[in-house]
Amino acid sequence: MTLVEQIGHDIAVAMKAKDAGRLTALRMLKTALTNKEVEKARALDDAEAQQVVAALVKQRRDSIEQFTAAGRLELAAKEEAEIAVLEAYQPPAASPAEIEAAVAAAVAETGATSPKDMGKVMKAVMAALQGKSVDGKKVNEAVRARLAV
């Protein structure tokens, strides 16, 4: 069963269970996937669907930061609940140790020595961690720390 089919099935389950919060998040995800399919003029494969899920999670995290800064904690909590639903459709997250190992390998592979080489290292790290859920901000911080030494 593809990810898109799984989401369709989970929408039906959420409807039957009358789980409004989960249903709202799943419908939003289904809409984003459908929009991407229309944009590409073909069905999405699982990797492309994962990218859509990751983009939605990132949007929710950015919204949480803005809502928290504005003192709108009820909206931030709603976004947190949506992230919890969306994360069920993402691959397992890369651990901090895996990120550090990938950064060390990328620095050695690219021969990076200064912050000027940040782009090359980031590209290599993200390629090495492909297939795992990775927060680019955490990778960026790890690369900066490594190259600052």
C-alpha positions in Angstrom: 0.0 0.0 0.0 1.5 3.4 -1.0 1.6 6.3 1.4 -1.2 8.1 -0.5 -3.4 5.0 -0.2 -2.6 4.6 3.5 -3.6 8.2 4.1 -6.9 7.7 2.3 -7.5 4.6 4.5 -6.6 6.5 7.7 -9.0 9.3 6.7 -11.9 6.7 6.6 -10.8 5.3 10.0 -10.7 8.8 11.5 -14.2 9.5 10.2 -15.6 6.4 11.7 -13.9 7.1 15.0 -15.2 10.7 14.9 -11.6 11.9 15.6 -12.0 15.5 14.4 -8.4 16.7 15.1 -6.8 13.7 13.3 -9.3 14.0 10.5 -8.5 17.7 9.9 -4.8 17.0 9.8 -5.2 14.0 7.4 -7.5 16.0 5.1 -4.9 18.8 5.0 -2.2 16.3 4.1 -4.4 14.6 1.4 -5.1 18.0 -0.1 -1.4 18.9 -0.2 -0.6 15.5 -1.8 -3.4 16.0 -4.4 -2.1 19.5 -5.2 1.4 18.1 -5.8 0.0 15.3 -8.0 -1.8 17.9 -10.1 1.3 20.1 -10.3 3.4 17.1 -11.5 0.5 15.8 -13.7 1.1 12.2 -12.4 0.8 10.1 -9.3 3.4 10.7 -6.6 5.8 7.9 -5.6 6.4 7.4 -1.9 9.6 9.5 -1.9 7.8 12.5 -3.3 4.9 12.0 -0.8 7.5 11.9 2.0 8.8 15.2 0.8 5.3 16.7 1.0 4.9 15.4 4.5 8.3 16.8 5.5 7.4 20.2 4.1 4.1 20.3 6.0 5.9 19.4 9.3 8.4 22.2 8.6 5.6 24.7 8.0 3.9 23.6 11.2 7.2 24.1 13.2 7.7 27.5 11.8 4.1 28.4 12.7 4.6 27.2 16.2 7.5 29.5 16.6 5.5 32.5 15.3 2.4 31.7 17.4 4.5 31.2 20.5 6.3 34.5 20.0 2.9 36.2 19.5 1.5 34.6 22.7 -1.1 32.5 20.8 -0.5 29.3 22.7 -3.8 27.7 21.7 -2.9 28.0 18.0 0.6 26.6 18.8 -1.0 23.6 20.5 -3.2 23.0 17.5 -0.1 23.0 15.3 1.7 20.6 17.7 -1.3 18.2 17.4 -1.1 18.3 13.6 2.7 17.6 13.7 2.0 14.5 15.9 -0.4 13.2 13.2 2.0 14.0 10.3 5.1 12.5 11.9 3.4 9.1 11.8 3.9 9.2 8.0 7.6 10.2 8.2 10.5 7.8 8.2 12.3 7.5 11.6 14.3 10.6 12.6 18.1 10.6 12.5 19.6 10.6 15.9 22.1 13.3 17.0 24.9 10.6 16.8 24.0 9.8 13.2 24.0 13.4 12.3 27.4 13.9 13.9 28.8 10.9 12.1 27.4 12.1 8.8 28.9 15.6 9.3 32.3 14.1 10.2 32.2 11.9 7.1 31.1 14.7 4.9 33.8 17.1 6.2 36.5 14.4 5.6 35.0 13.5 2.1 34.8 17.1 0.9 38.0 18.3 2.5 36.2 21.2 4.1 38.2 23.4 6.4 36.3 26.6 6.8 32.8 28.0 7.0 33.1 28.8 3.3 32.7 25.1 2.5 29.4 24.9 4.4 27.3 24.4 1.2 29.4 21.4 0.0 29.2 19.8 3.5 25.5 20.4 3.9 24.8 18.8 0.5 26.9 15.7 1.4 25.3 15.3 4.8 21.7 15.6 3.5 22.5 13.0 0.8 24.0 10.7 3.4 21.0 11.0 5.6 18.4 10.6 2.9 15.7 8.1 3.8 15.6 9.4 7.4 13.7 12.3 8.7 16.2 15.1 9.3 15.8 18.7 10.6 18.0 20.8 8.3 18.4 23.4 11.1 20.0 20.8 13.4 22.3 19.6 10.6 23.2 23.2 9.8 24.1 23.8 13.5 26.3 20.6 13.6 28.1 21.6 10.4 28.7 25.2 11.7 30.1 23.8 15.0 32.4 21.4 13.1 33.7 23.9 10.7 34.2 26.6 13.3 36.9 24.5 15.0 
